[in-house]
Amino acid sequence: MSLQVRDLNISYKIGKGSIRAINRVYFQLEKGDSLGVIGETGSGKTTIANAIMRALPENAEYSGSIFFNNKDILKMDQETYRKEIRWKKISIIPQYSMNAFNPIKRVGEQLVKIMMENDSNIDTSKASERIFYLFNQLSLPPEIYKKLPDELSGGQRQRVVIASALLLDPELVIADEPTTALDVINQARVISLIKREIVDKQKTLIYITHDIAVVAGVAKKVLTLYAGEIMEFGDSRKIFKEPLHPYSKGLLSSVPDIRFGKVKKVHYIPGDPPDLSKEIKGCPFAPRCSIAKDICKVEKPKLRYVDGRYVACHLVGGEENGQ
Ligand SMILES: Nc1ncnc2c1ncn2[C@@H]1O[C@H](COP(=O)(O)OP(=O)(O)OP(=O)(O)O)[C@@H](O)[C@H]1O
C-alpha cells in the first residue's frame, strides 16, 4: 500500500463565493503507517477523509492528486472507485455509527450484503464465517448477528462499524472521530481494538480526531492541520516530545494531564481560526501566533524538513521540502 497526497486543494462553492477548505496539502503514507490527523474544528480533517473516500459533496471543487498504489483516485471514475477500491482496499469508520446501518435490517444480514456485493467469490456461509471471526476479535457476542442496530449499545454499534470496515480486509482504514459518541470506557476499548486490529496487523490507518492524547497512543505519525494547511507532519514521538510549529505547541499545551494527582495548567490558543471564504495571504495561524513576525502576515511559509519532520513556519529553520 502506498498513499501519496500531492498538492491537494479543495474548496466548497457556496452562493457566489467559496470556502477554501484544503490548501496545498502534501503527505505520504506507506504500508503499516498510522497517521493521526489533528486540528481544531473546521480545519479540514473530514474533507481530506472524504476526498480519499471519493465522497466529497457536489459543491466541492478540487485539484491535485491522491495516488493510491500509484493510481490517482481523484481521476478514477466513481464506478471504478466503488467497484475496485471502496471496502476492498480503503474503508472508513465514520464519526456517527447510528447512520451507518439500516434500522430495520438485522446486523448480520447487512454485513453479509456488504461482503457479497463487493466480492463475487463470497457466499453466505463464507461471509458469516468472516463476520463471526471479526465479532470474536472485537469482543462482540455472536447474538449481535441477529439483532437490529437499535438493539445494540453505542459501544457495540461502533464495534460493529469497525467490523464492517474490516470485512474485506482493506489495506487502508480511515477512522473519522470514531469515539466521539462514546463514554470513556468504550472509547478506550474502541481505540485499543483499532490499534490491535489495524495498526498491529500492519494495515495503514488514518485516525482523525480532536483528541491529541488518543493520537499519542495509536499513531506513529501525526499531521497538524490548521485552516486547511499542514502546519507540521512527521514522527509522532518527535512532535509530541518537541513540537516545533507554534500551532502544534499550542495544541499540545491545551491537553489536560490529570495523572499522578497533579493537574497541569491547561493553556488555550486565544482567538479563532480565520474565515476560509476570504483569501489568506501569509501563514493562516499568524493572527493567533504569539511570536509572529511581519513576514508571517504576508508570505506563506513553505513546508520545510526540520529535525526529522516537516514544518510550515518562517521562524523554524531548515531545508525546503522542494514540493
Ligand atoms: N459541503 C460543504 N459546503 C460548504 N462548506 C463546507 C462543506 N463541508 C465542509 N465545509 C467547510 O469546510 C471547512 C472544513 O470542514 P471539515 O468538516 O473538513 O473540517 P473538520 O476539521 O473535519 O471539522 P470537525 O472537526 O468539526 O469535524 C469548514 O469551514 C466547513 O465549514
The ligand as an ORCA input file, in Angstrom:
! r2SCAN-3c Opt
* xyz 0 1
  N     -20.468     20.812      1.963
  C     -19.868     21.909      2.430
  N     -20.198     23.131      1.930
  C     -19.591     24.257      2.358
  N     -18.608     24.262      3.304
  C     -18.251     23.089      3.835
  C     -18.850     21.847      3.437
  N     -18.282     20.852      4.153
  C     -17.355     21.419      4.955
  N     -17.335     22.771      4.769
  C     -16.434     23.741      5.411
  O     -15.104     23.335      5.109
  C     -14.248     23.552      6.237
  C     -13.586     22.237      6.639
  O     -14.591     21.355      7.147
  P     -14.259     19.892      7.691
  O     -15.552     19.260      8.059
  O     -13.403     19.192      6.703
  O     -13.402     20.214      8.998
  P     -13.049     19.266     10.227
  O     -11.652     19.617     10.612
  O     -13.317     17.843      9.875
  O     -14.065     19.767     11.324
  P     -14.676     18.937     12.573
  O     -13.525     18.668     13.488
  O     -15.669     19.894     13.137
  O     -15.305     17.676     12.020
  C     -15.123     24.170      7.328
  O     -15.013     25.577      7.228
  C     -16.517     23.725      6.934
  O     -17.500     24.633      7.396
*
